[in-house]
Amino acid sequence: MNRAFWQLGARLSAALFLSTSAALFFTPQESDWALPLAVLALGLGAAWLYLRDGPPSLPRSPGGDKAVGSA
């Protein structure tokens, strides 16, 4: 169950990161929303990077992180 919460958090932070990045792309630089959106996008991106692998205590699946094209 713990793994499910980590995966949910990772997926939610990834979706919010992508939506804030898209909103930031279409926000004019002179807008009052540019700085808060940038800070939010950076925070969500960092949360996504942290949550995507889960905590070190979660068991890892062997071979689940192989590089593309490796045997």
C-alpha positions in Angstrom: 0.0 0.0 0.0 2.9 2.3 0.7 4.1 1.9 -2.9 0.7 2.9 -4.2 0.8 6.2 -2.3 4.3 7.0 -3.6 3.2 6.2 -7.2 0.0 8.3 -6.8 2.1 11.2 -5.5 4.6 10.9 -8.3 1.8 10.8 -11.0 0.0 13.7 -9.4 3.1 15.9 -9.1 4.1 15.0 -12.7 0.7 16.1 -14.0 0.7 19.3 -12.0 4.3 20.0 -13.1 3.3 19.6 -16.7 0.2 21.8 -16.4 2.1 24.6 -14.5 4.9 24.5 -17.1 2.3 24.8 -19.9 0.6 27.7 -18.1 4.0 29.3 -17.5 4.8 29.0 -21.2 1.6 30.9 -22.1 1.9 33.5 -19.3 3.4 36.9 -20.4 6.6 37.8 -18.7 5.2 41.0 -17.3 2.4 39.2 -15.6 2.1 39.1 -11.8 1.6 35.3 -12.1 5.0 34.5 -13.8 7.1 34.3 -10.6 4.6 32.2 -8.6 4.1 29.9 -11.5 7.8 29.4 -12.0 8.4 28.7 -8.3 5.5 26.2 -8.3 6.7 24.5 -11.4 10.2 24.1 -9.9 8.8 22.8 -6.6 6.6 20.3 -8.4 9.4 19.2 -10.7 11.6 18.5 -7.7 8.8 16.7 -5.9 8.2 14.5 -9.0 11.9 13.6 -9.2 12.0 12.7 -5.5 8.7 10.7 -5.6 9.1 8.8 -8.8 11.6 6.3 -7.3 10.0 6.0 -3.9 11.7 5.9 -0.6 14.9 3.8 -0.2 13.0 1.4 2.1 10.7 0.2 -0.7 11.8 -3.1 -2.4 13.2 -2.7 -5.9 12.3 -4.9 -8.7 15.5 -6.3 -10.3 15.9 -5.3 -13.8 13.2 -2.7 -13.7 15.6 0.2 -14.3 17.6 -1.2 -17.2 18.9 1.2 -19.8 17.1 1.3 -23.2 18.8 -1.2 -25.5 20.6 -3.1 -22.8 20.4 -6.9 -22.8 
